[in-house]
Amino acid sequence: MLTEEQITETRTTLHELQIEHHDLNQVIDHLMLNPPPDDLLVRRLKKRKLLLKDRIVLLEHMLEPDVLA
């Protein structure tokens, strides 16, 4: 079980990751709409976005674990 301090730190980290994920989404959209896109850069950004999403889901699960788990 997490302490109050760990919960606060986890929520702060979660919020920062969500902001970064959103920002990456905007950058990717901008790059795609302003051809010619740098395919390598877009792939790297999409990969980073997926990694962030995985971390976000993990932290959300830590903060709100499933009752049935």
mmCIF file as gemmi writes it, N, C-alpha and C atoms, coordinates in Angstrom:
data_model
loop_
_atom_site.group_PDB
_atom_site.id
_atom_site.type_symbol
_atom_site.label_atom_id
_atom_site.label_alt_id
_atom_site.label_comp_id
_atom_site.label_asym_id
_atom_site.label_entity_id
_atom_site.label_seq_id
_atom_site.pdbx_PDB_ins_code
_atom_site.Cartn_x
_atom_site.Cartn_y
_atom_site.Cartn_z
_atom_site.occupancy
_atom_site.B_iso_or_equiv
_atom_site.pdbx_formal_charge
_atom_site.auth_seq_id
_atom_site.auth_asym_id
_atom_site.pdbx_PDB_model_num
ATOM 1 N N . MET Axp A 1 ? 0.843 -1.18 0 1 0 ? 1 A 1
ATOM 2 C CA . MET Axp A 1 ? 0 0 0 1 0 ? 1 A 1
ATOM 3 C C . MET Axp A 1 ? 0.89 1.244 0 1 0 ? 1 A 1
ATOM 4 N N . LEU Axp A 2 ? 0.452 2.27 -0.731 1 0 ? 2 A 1
ATOM 5 C CA . LEU Axp A 2 ? 1.239 3.486 -0.855 1 0 ? 2 A 1
ATOM 6 C C . LEU Axp A 2 ? 0.99 4.426 0.315 1 0 ? 2 A 1
ATOM 7 N N . THR Axp A 3 ? 2.065 5.125 0.712 1 0 ? 3 A 1
ATOM 8 C CA . THR Axp A 3 ? 1.92 6.157 1.742 1 0 ? 3 A 1
ATOM 9 C C . THR Axp A 3 ? 1.324 7.4 1.097 1 0 ? 3 A 1
ATOM 10 N N . GLU Axp A 4 ? 0.888 8.338 1.919 1 0 ? 4 A 1
ATOM 11 C CA . GLU Axp A 4 ? 0.332 9.59 1.384 1 0 ? 4 A 1
ATOM 12 C C . GLU Axp A 4 ? 1.368 10.319 0.537 1 0 ? 4 A 1
ATOM 13 N N . GLU Axp A 5 ? 2.616 10.301 0.97 1 0 ? 5 A 1
ATOM 14 C CA . GLU Axp A 5 ? 3.693 10.959 0.215 1 0 ? 5 A 1
ATOM 15 C C . GLU Axp A 5 ? 3.889 10.29 -1.145 1 0 ? 5 A 1
ATOM 16 N N . GLN Axp A 6 ? 3.858 8.962 -1.176 1 0 ? 6 A 1
ATOM 17 C CA . GLN Axp A 6 ? 4.003 8.233 -2.433 1 0 ? 6 A 1
ATOM 18 C C . GLN Axp A 6 ? 2.821 8.507 -3.365 1 0 ? 6 A 1
ATOM 19 N N . ILE Axp A 7 ? 1.637 8.593 -2.795 1 0 ? 7 A 1
ATOM 20 C CA . ILE Axp A 7 ? 0.447 8.893 -3.59 1 0 ? 7 A 1
ATOM 21 C C . ILE Axp A 7 ? 0.573 10.281 -4.213 1 0 ? 7 A 1
ATOM 22 N N . THR Axp A 8 ? 1.013 11.256 -3.424 1 0 ? 8 A 1
ATOM 23 C CA . THR Axp A 8 ? 1.19 12.618 -3.927 1 0 ? 8 A 1
ATOM 24 C C . THR Axp A 8 ? 2.238 12.659 -5.035 1 0 ? 8 A 1
ATOM 25 N N . GLU Axp A 9 ? 3.368 11.973 -4.819 1 0 ? 9 A 1
ATOM 26 C CA . GLU Axp A 9 ? 4.431 11.933 -5.828 1 0 ? 9 A 1
ATOM 27 C C . GLU Axp A 9 ? 3.948 11.235 -7.102 1 0 ? 9 A 1
ATOM 28 N N . THR Axp A 10 ? 3.201 10.159 -6.934 1 0 ? 10 A 1
ATOM 29 C CA . THR Axp A 10 ? 2.687 9.412 -8.076 1 0 ? 10 A 1
ATOM 30 C C . THR Axp A 10 ? 1.699 10.263 -8.868 1 0 ? 10 A 1
ATOM 31 N N . ARG Axp A 11 ? 0.834 10.976 -8.168 1 0 ? 11 A 1
ATOM 32 C CA . ARG Axp A 11 ? -0.127 11.85 -8.857 1 0 ? 11 A 1
ATOM 33 C C . ARG Axp A 11 ? 0.583 12.969 -9.608 1 0 ? 11 A 1
ATOM 34 N N . THR Axp A 12 ? 1.632 13.528 -9.012 1 0 ? 12 A 1
ATOM 35 C CA . THR Axp A 12 ? 2.41 14.577 -9.666 1 0 ? 12 A 1
ATOM 36 C C . THR Axp A 12 ? 3.07 14.031 -10.924 1 0 ? 12 A 1
ATOM 37 N N . THR Axp A 13 ? 3.691 12.87 -10.82 1 0 ? 13 A 1
ATOM 38 C CA . THR Axp A 13 ? 4.328 12.234 -11.968 1 0 ? 13 A 1
ATOM 39 C C . THR Axp A 13 ? 3.292 11.924 -13.044 1 0 ? 13 A 1
ATOM 40 N N . LEU Axp A 14 ? 2.162 11.396 -12.634 1 0 ? 14 A 1
ATOM 41 C CA . LEU Axp A 14 ? 1.084 11.07 -13.567 1 0 ? 14 A 1
ATOM 42 C C . LEU Axp A 14 ? 0.637 12.31 -14.337 1 0 ? 14 A 1
ATOM 43 N N . HIS Axp A 15 ? 0.452 13.392 -13.63 1 0 ? 15 A 1
ATOM 44 C CA . HIS Axp A 15 ? 0.027 14.643 -14.265 1 0 ? 15 A 1
ATOM 45 C C . HIS Axp A 15 ? 1.068 15.125 -15.28 1 0 ? 15 A 1
ATOM 46 N N . GLU Axp A 16 ? 2.34 15.071 -14.913 1 0 ? 16 A 1
ATOM 47 C CA . GLU Axp A 16 ? 3.415 15.483 -15.815 1 0 ? 16 A 1
ATOM 48 C C . GLU Axp A 16 ? 3.449 14.608 -17.067 1 0 ? 16 A 1
ATOM 49 N N . LEU Axp A 17 ? 3.257 13.312 -16.897 1 0 ? 17 A 1
ATOM 50 C CA . LEU Axp A 17 ? 3.248 12.393 -18.042 1 0 ? 17 A 1
ATOM 51 C C . LEU Axp A 17 ? 2.05 12.655 -18.949 1 0 ? 17 A 1
ATOM 52 N N . GLN Axp A 18 ? 0.913 12.948 -18.354 1 0 ? 18 A 1
ATOM 53 C CA . GLN Axp A 18 ? -0.281 13.235 -19.152 1 0 ? 18 A 1
ATOM 54 C C . GLN Axp A 18 ? -0.08 14.505 -19.986 1 0 ? 18 A 1
ATOM 55 N N . ILE Axp A 19 ? 0.561 15.509 -19.409 1 0 ? 19 A 1
ATOM 56 C CA . ILE Axp A 19 ? 0.852 16.744 -20.137 1 0 ? 19 A 1
ATOM 57 C C . ILE Axp A 19 ? 1.819 16.461 -21.28 1 0 ? 19 A 1
ATOM 58 N N . GLU Axp A 20 ? 2.877 15.708 -20.995 1 0 ? 20 A 1
ATOM 59 C CA . GLU Axp A 20 ? 3.844 15.376 -22.036 1 0 ? 20 A 1
ATOM 60 C C . GLU Axp A 20 ? 3.183 14.571 -23.159 1 0 ? 20 A 1
ATOM 61 N N . HIS Axp A 21 ? 2.323 13.626 -22.797 1 0 ? 21 A 1
ATOM 62 C CA . HIS Axp A 21 ? 1.605 12.813 -23.78 1 0 ? 21 A 1
ATOM 63 C C . HIS Axp A 21 ? 0.754 13.712 -24.676 1 0 ? 21 A 1
ATOM 64 N N . HIS Axp A 22 ? 0.045 14.626 -24.082 1 0 ? 22 A 1
ATOM 65 C CA . HIS Axp A 22 ? -0.792 15.562 -24.835 1 0 ? 22 A 1
ATOM 66 C C . HIS Axp A 22 ? 0.067 16.432 -25.757 1 0 ? 22 A 1
ATOM 67 N N . ASP Axp A 23 ? 1.168 16.951 -25.24 1 0 ? 23 A 1
ATOM 68 C CA . ASP Axp A 23 ? 2.067 17.787 -26.039 1 0 ? 23 A 1
ATOM 69 C C . ASP Axp A 23 ? 2.623 17.009 -27.232 1 0 ? 23 A 1
ATOM 70 N N . LEU Axp A 24 ? 3.02 15.771 -27 1 0 ? 24 A 1
ATOM 71 C CA . LEU Axp A 24 ? 3.535 14.943 -28.089 1 0 ? 24 A 1
ATOM 72 C C . LEU Axp A 24 ? 2.466 14.72 -29.156 1 0 ? 24 A 1
ATOM 73 N N . ASN Axp A 25 ? 1.261 14.51 -28.724 1 0 ? 25 A 1
ATOM 74 C CA . ASN Axp A 25 ? 0.156 14.326 -29.663 1 0 ? 25 A 1
ATOM 75 C C . ASN Axp A 25 ? 0.007 15.56 -30.552 1 0 ? 25 A 1
ATOM 76 N N . GLN Axp A 26 ? 0.108 16.736 -29.972 1 0 ? 26 A 1
ATOM 77 C CA . GLN Axp A 26 ? -0.004 17.972 -30.742 1 0 ? 26 A 1
ATOM 78 C C . GLN Axp A 26 ? 1.16 18.123 -31.718 1 0 ? 26 A 1
ATOM 79 N N . VAL Axp A 27 ? 2.367 17.798 -31.281 1 0 ? 27 A 1
ATOM 80 C CA . VAL Axp A 27 ? 3.536 17.896 -32.16 1 0 ? 27 A 1
ATOM 81 C C . VAL Axp A 27 ? 3.4 16.925 -33.326 1 0 ? 27 A 1
ATOM 82 N N . ILE Axp A 28 ? 2.987 15.704 -33.044 1 0 ? 28 A 1
ATOM 83 C CA . ILE Axp A 28 ? 2.811 14.693 -34.098 1 0 ? 28 A 1
ATOM 84 C C . ILE Axp A 28 ? 1.759 15.171 -35.103 1 0 ? 28 A 1
ATOM 85 N N . ASP Axp A 29 ? 0.64 15.665 -34.603 1 0 ? 29 A 1
ATOM 86 C CA . ASP Axp A 29 ? -0.406 16.166 -35.493 1 0 ? 29 A 1
ATOM 87 C C . ASP Axp A 29 ? 0.122 17.308 -36.363 1 0 ? 29 A 1
ATOM 88 N N . HIS Axp A 30 ? 0.862 18.218 -35.766 1 0 ? 30 A 1
ATOM 89 C CA . HIS Axp A 30 ? 1.424 19.346 -36.506 1 0 ? 30 A 1
ATOM 90 C C . HIS Axp A 30 ? 2.377 18.858 -37.599 1 0 ? 30 A 1
ATOM 91 N N . LEU Axp A 31 ? 3.236 17.921 -37.25 1 0 ? 31 A 1
ATOM 92 C CA . LEU Axp A 31 ? 4.185 17.392 -38.23 1 0 ? 31 A 1
ATOM 93 C C . LEU Axp A 31 ? 3.474 16.688 -39.386 1 0 ? 31 A 1
ATOM 94 N N . MET Axp A 32 ? 2.412 15.988 -39.074 1 0 ? 32 A 1
ATOM 95 C CA . MET Axp A 32 ? 1.677 15.258 -40.109 1 0 ? 32 A 1
ATOM 96 C C . MET Axp A 32 ? 0.91 16.2 -41.045 1 0 ? 32 A 1
ATOM 97 N N . LEU Axp A 33 ? 0.482 17.339 -40.519 1 0 ? 33 A 1
ATOM 98 C CA . LEU Axp A 33 ? -0.306 18.286 -41.322 1 0 ? 33 A 1
ATOM 99 C C . LEU Axp A 33 ? 0.562 19.251 -42.126 1 0 ? 33 A 1
ATOM 100 N N . ASN Axp A 34 ? 1.85 19.283 -41.845 1 0 ? 34 A 1
ATOM 101 C CA . ASN Axp A 34 ? 2.752 20.199 -42.526 1 0 ? 34 A 1
ATOM 102 C C . ASN Axp A 34 ? 3.828 19.421 -43.267 1 0 ? 34 A 1
ATOM 103 N N . PRO Axp A 35 ? 3.452 18.847 -44.412 1 0 ? 35 A 1
ATOM 104 C CA . PRO Axp A 35 ? 4.38 18.005 -45.162 1 0 ? 35 A 1
ATOM 105 C C . PRO Axp A 35 ? 5.585 18.8 -45.658 1 0 ? 35 A 1
ATOM 106 N N . PRO Axp A 36 ? 6.649 18.145 -45.993 1 0 ? 36 A 1
ATOM 107 C CA . PRO Axp A 36 ? 6.779 16.69 -45.839 1 0 ? 36 A 1
ATOM 108 C C . PRO Axp A 36 ? 7.194 16.352 -44.412 1 0 ? 36 A 1
ATOM 109 N N . PRO Axp A 37 ? 6.512 15.407 -43.79 1 0 ? 37 A 1
ATOM 110 C CA . PRO Axp A 37 ? 6.871 15.052 -42.412 1 0 ? 37 A 1
ATOM 111 C C . PRO Axp A 37 ? 8.191 14.292 -42.366 1 0 ? 37 A 1
ATOM 112 N N . ASP Axp A 38 ? 8.88 14.483 -41.289 1 0 ? 38 A 1
ATOM 113 C CA . ASP Axp A 38 ? 10.107 13.731 -41.031 1 0 ? 38 A 1
ATOM 114 C C . ASP Axp A 38 ? 9.667 12.384 -40.456 1 0 ? 38 A 1
ATOM 115 N N . ASP Axp A 39 ? 9.639 11.359 -41.305 1 0 ? 39 A 1
ATOM 116 C CA . ASP Axp A 39 ? 9.099 10.053 -40.903 1 0 ? 39 A 1
ATOM 117 C C . ASP Axp A 39 ? 9.797 9.475 -39.684 1 0 ? 39 A 1
ATOM 118 N N . LEU Axp A 40 ? 11.108 9.603 -39.628 1 0 ? 40 A 1
ATOM 119 C CA . LEU Axp A 40 ? 11.848 9.067 -38.485 1 0 ? 40 A 1
ATOM 120 C C . LEU Axp A 40 ? 11.448 9.795 -37.206 1 0 ? 40 A 1
ATOM 121 N N . LEU Axp A 41 ? 11.368 11.1 -37.276 1 0 ? 41 A 1
ATOM 122 C CA . LEU Axp A 41 ? 10.976 11.885 -36.103 1 0 ? 41 A 1
ATOM 123 C C . LEU Axp A 41 ? 9.565 11.514 -35.663 1 0 ? 41 A 1
ATOM 124 N N . VAL Axp A 42 ? 8.656 11.399 -36.615 1 0 ? 42 A 1
ATOM 125 C CA . VAL Axp A 42 ? 7.269 11.043 -36.278 1 0 ? 42 A 1
ATOM 126 C C . VAL Axp A 42 ? 7.221 9.67 -35.615 1 0 ? 42 A 1
ATOM 127 N N . ARG Axp A 43 ? 7.956 8.704 -36.161 1 0 ? 43 A 1
ATOM 128 C CA . ARG Axp A 43 ? 7.981 7.364 -35.551 1 0 ? 43 A 1
ATOM 129 C C . ARG Axp A 43 ? 8.539 7.408 -34.14 1 0 ? 43 A 1
ATOM 130 N N . ARG Axp A 44 ? 9.604 8.17 -33.936 1 0 ? 44 A 1
ATOM 131 C CA . ARG Axp A 44 ? 10.189 8.289 -32.587 1 0 ? 44 A 1
ATOM 132 C C . ARG Axp A 44 ? 9.215 8.93 -31.613 1 0 ? 44 A 1
ATOM 133 N N . LEU Axp A 45 ? 8.535 9.97 -32.061 1 0 ? 45 A 1
ATOM 134 C CA . LEU Axp A 45 ? 7.569 10.644 -31.192 1 0 ? 45 A 1
ATOM 135 C C . LEU Axp A 45 ? 6.396 9.735 -30.855 1 0 ? 45 A 1
ATOM 136 N N . LYS Axp A 46 ? 5.927 8.987 -31.843 1 0 ? 46 A 1
ATOM 137 C CA . LYS Axp A 46 ? 4.821 8.059 -31.587 1 0 ? 46 A 1
ATOM 138 C C . LYS Axp A 46 ? 5.242 6.964 -30.61 1 0 ? 46 A 1
ATOM 139 N N . LYS Axp A 47 ? 6.479 6.483 -30.746 1 0 ? 47 A 1
ATOM 140 C CA . LYS Axp A 47 ? 6.976 5.462 -29.818 1 0 ? 47 A 1
ATOM 141 C C . LYS Axp A 47 ? 7.055 6.028 -28.407 1 0 ? 47 A 1
ATOM 142 N N . ARG Axp A 48 ? 7.568 7.254 -28.286 1 0 ? 48 A 1
ATOM 143 C CA . ARG Axp A 48 ? 7.655 7.906 -26.967 1 0 ? 48 A 1
ATOM 144 C C . ARG Axp A 48 ? 6.256 8.081 -26.385 1 0 ? 48 A 1
ATOM 145 N N . LYS Axp A 49 ? 5.308 8.467 -27.232 1 0 ? 49 A 1
ATOM 146 C CA . LYS Axp A 49 ? 3.929 8.656 -26.786 1 0 ? 49 A 1
ATOM 147 C C . LYS Axp A 49 ? 3.341 7.348 -26.248 1 0 ? 49 A 1
ATOM 148 N N . LEU Axp A 50 ? 3.602 6.241 -26.945 1 0 ? 50 A 1
ATOM 149 C CA . LEU Axp A 50 ? 3.117 4.941 -26.474 1 0 ? 50 A 1
ATOM 150 C C . LEU Axp A 50 ? 3.753 4.546 -25.145 1 0 ? 50 A 1
ATOM 151 N N . LEU Axp A 51 ? 5.048 4.812 -24.998 1 0 ? 51 A 1
ATOM 152 C CA . LEU Axp A 51 ? 5.715 4.508 -23.731 1 0 ? 51 A 1
ATOM 153 C C . LEU Axp A 51 ? 5.122 5.343 -22.597 1 0 ? 51 A 1
ATOM 154 N N . LEU Axp A 52 ? 4.84 6.602 -22.882 1 0 ? 52 A 1
ATOM 155 C CA . LEU Axp A 52 ? 4.216 7.461 -21.875 1 0 ? 52 A 1
ATOM 156 C C . LEU Axp A 52 ? 2.842 6.932 -21.498 1 0 ? 52 A 1
ATOM 157 N N . LYS Axp A 53 ? 2.078 6.512 -22.497 1 0 ? 53 A 1
ATOM 158 C CA . LYS Axp A 53 ? 0.74 5.978 -22.233 1 0 ? 53 A 1
ATOM 159 C C . LYS Axp A 53 ? 0.811 4.752 -21.331 1 0 ? 53 A 1
ATOM 160 N N . ASP Axp A 54 ? 1.792 3.881 -21.575 1 0 ? 54 A 1
ATOM 161 C CA . ASP Axp A 54 ? 1.971 2.7 -20.731 1 0 ? 54 A 1
ATOM 162 C C . ASP Axp A 54 ? 2.281 3.098 -19.287 1 0 ? 54 A 1
ATOM 163 N N . ARG Axp A 55 ? 3.151 4.091 -19.12 1 0 ? 55 A 1
ATOM 164 C CA . ARG Axp A 55 ? 3.482 4.552 -17.762 1 0 ? 55 A 1
ATOM 165 C C . ARG Axp A 55 ? 2.283 5.196 -17.093 1 0 ? 55 A 1
ATOM 166 N N . ILE Axp A 56 ? 1.499 5.952 -17.869 1 0 ? 56 A 1
ATOM 167 C CA . ILE Axp A 56 ? 0.306 6.594 -17.326 1 0 ? 56 A 1
ATOM 168 C C . ILE Axp A 56 ? -0.667 5.54 -16.812 1 0 ? 56 A 1
ATOM 169 N N . VAL Axp A 57 ? -0.9 4.505 -17.608 1 0 ? 57 A 1
ATOM 170 C CA . VAL Axp A 57 ? -1.815 3.428 -17.202 1 0 ? 57 A 1
ATOM 171 C C . VAL Axp A 57 ? -1.3 2.737 -15.946 1 0 ? 57 A 1
ATOM 172 N N . LEU Axp A 58 ? -0.007 2.488 -15.889 1 0 ? 58 A 1
ATOM 173 C CA . LEU Axp A 58 ? 0.586 1.844 -14.717 1 0 ? 58 A 1
ATOM 174 C C . LEU Axp A 58 ? 0.391 2.698 -13.47 1 0 ? 58 A 1
ATOM 175 N N . LEU Axp A 59 ? 0.665 3.99 -13.571 1 0 ? 59 A 1
ATOM 176 C CA . LEU Axp A 59 ? 0.508 4.875 -12.413 1 0 ? 59 A 1
ATOM 177 C C . LEU Axp A 59 ? -0.952 5.007 -12.011 1 0 ? 59 A 1
ATOM 178 N N . GLU Axp A 60 ? -1.844 5.077 -12.989 1 0 ? 60 A 1
ATOM 179 C CA . GLU Axp A 60 ? -3.272 5.132 -12.664 1 0 ? 60 A 1
ATOM 180 C C . GLU Axp A 60 ? -3.695 3.875 -11.919 1 0 ? 60 A 1
ATOM 181 N N . HIS Axp A 61 ? -3.178 2.736 -12.351 1 0 ? 61 A 1
ATOM 182 C CA . HIS Axp A 61 ? -3.511 1.476 -11.69 1 0 ? 61 A 1
ATOM 183 C C . HIS Axp A 61 ? -2.962 1.458 -10.261 1 0 ? 61 A 1
ATOM 184 N N . MET Axp A 62 ? -1.772 2.034 -10.064 1 0 ? 62 A 1
ATOM 185 C CA . MET Axp A 62 ? -1.196 2.099 -8.718 1 0 ? 62 A 1
ATOM 186 C C . MET Axp A 62 ? -2.063 2.941 -7.801 1 0 ? 62 A 1
ATOM 187 N N . LEU Axp A 63 ? -2.639 4.016 -8.341 1 0 ? 63 A 1
ATOM 188 C CA . LEU Axp A 63 ? -3.459 4.907 -7.536 1 0 ? 63 A 1
ATOM 189 C C . LEU Axp A 63 ? -4.857 4.37 -7.304 1 0 ? 63 A 1
ATOM 190 N N . GLU Axp A 64 ? -5.379 3.606 -8.267 1 0 ? 64 A 1
ATOM 191 C CA . GLU Axp A 64 ? -6.726 3.06 -8.166 1 0 ? 64 A 1
ATOM 192 C C . GLU Axp A 64 ? -6.724 1.59 -8.578 1 0 ? 64 A 1
ATOM 193 N N . PRO Axp A 65 ? -6.164 0.714 -7.754 1 0 ? 65 A 1
ATOM 194 C CA . PRO Axp A 65 ? -6.109 -0.711 -8.126 1 0 ? 65 A 1
ATOM 195 C C . PRO Axp A 65 ? -7.511 -1.301 -8.246 1 0 ? 65 A 1
ATOM 196 N N . ASP Axp A 66 ? -7.617 -2.29 -9.138 1 0 ? 66 A 1
ATOM 197 C CA . ASP Axp A 66 ? -8.905 -2.976 -9.329 1 0 ? 66 A 1
ATOM 198 C C . ASP Axp A 66 ? -9.307 -3.687 -8.043 1 0 ? 66 A 1
ATOM 199 N N . VAL Axp A 67 ? -10.563 -3.585 -7.709 1 0 ? 67 A 1
ATOM 200 C CA . VAL Axp A 67 ? -11.091 -4.229 -6.514 1 0 ? 67 A 1
ATOM 201 C C . VAL Axp A 67 ? -11.055 -5.752 -6.685 1 0 ? 67 A 1
ATOM 202 N N . LEU Axp A 68 ? -11.277 -6.225 -7.907 1 0 ? 68 A 1
ATOM 203 C CA . LEU Axp A 68 ? -11.338 -7.67 -8.149 1 0 ? 68 A 1
ATOM 204 C C . LEU Axp A 68 ? -9.956 -8.312 -8.312 1 0 ? 68 A 1
ATOM 205 N N . ALA Axp A 69 ? -8.918 -7.506 -8.441 1 0 ? 69 A 1
ATOM 206 C CA . ALA Axp A 69 ? -7.575 -8.058 -8.67 1 0 ? 69 A 1
ATOM 207 C C . ALA Axp A 69 ? -7.035 -8.756 -7.453 1 0 ? 69 A 1
